[in-house]
């Protein structure tokens, strides 16, 4: 499809004229088709129309029925479409048969998502993860592309080279996948070292999770603004998969409340399994987080579906038992929050306007400091290093200079209290 610059802006004027096609077996796919249109537009395509067929079972040769294929071919001709995007994942054979019947390019939802990811990945790790997912998708479909993989045609004296070319392609892809896995393993080791440093510093980690375009990057920028770190803002845009690479930012609030905020890739329904697997290394950051902020687009009517998709991925990452705050975003678009969505661990905000951000920060502090110890310490003047440490790292409630040393009433971590217990005045 098209390519984007570092600001996620289309850098080619080329625009594909596409028709969307879907197959409905049992469940209603109206939302899925609506989302497919959003994905196509996010990739820079112009959606001319769509066609949905209801069937009891799929057609192994073309996914949809023969009559619908003819109808779709007529639509492509009349609308001058150059691409058809199917909502379901297609086999290589189905792609070949459909392209022959429709005389236009045929891709499926998986190819579309992988293409968007490939266009927007900026980090080395992100690019490798997407390439691995693309190769995993391509490998089982090599046989479906027929003559395009043969050096010679069929006939006497030409037997064999086509199969050799196919096997060569398979070996090349397999070798490349092995090389990518090795490099990703090295990058994972580097990230493990960085994670160990964060754990040693005892700074808690908060991870943003949620459906794509729910406002995670906007919330990160809002919290950076509260921390007076606007220069560290991340890119944000009102479109699907506007940001892809994982971002880390240090948030410092009053009373020395400090945490590392991680913005992860957003999710979408029917997210390719190969892509989830490829990005698991990056998403492992979530499993080590102390707190999850599940960001939800409250302006979407059926946001329960978004929550379900995200929870499914969180469970797959084995992070379902983590402390979590439900953050219902985009309050500026809905006005009054619905009663059924409120709860002790949920809050309605507007990251764009900064509405109820203080309430969210209070909830974050409460969760992160739930294991904090409140203590009264008398630090000798000879241990000015400890006094400086408490001023920098602990939540100081009261400080007083007394005859025998500096008195502190503070909230500090259990580990810090264990080290400084000898100075407790109680």
Buried (B, 14 or more C-beta within 10 A) or exposed (E): BBBBEEEBEBEEEEBBBBBBBBBBEEEEBEBBBEBBBBBBBBBBBEBBEBBBBEEEEBBEBBBBBEEBBEBBBEBBEEEEBBBBBBBBBBBBBBBBBBBEBBEBBBBBBBBBBBBBBBBBBEBEBBBBBBBBBBBBBBBEBBEBBEEEBBEBEEEEEEEEEBEEBBEEBBEEBEEEBEEBEEBBEEBEEEBEEEBEEBEEEEBBBBBBBBBBBBBBBBBBBBBBBBBEBEEBBBBBBEBBBBBBBBBBBBBEBEEBBBBBBBBBBBBBBBBBBBBBBBBBBBBBBBEBBBBBBBBBBBBBEEBEBBBEBBBBBBEBBEBEEBEBBBBBBBBBEBEEBEEEBEEEEBBBBBBBEEBBBEEBBEBBBEBBBEEBBEBBBBBEEEBEEBBEBBBEBBBBEEBEEEEEBBBBBBBBBEEBBEEBEEBEEE
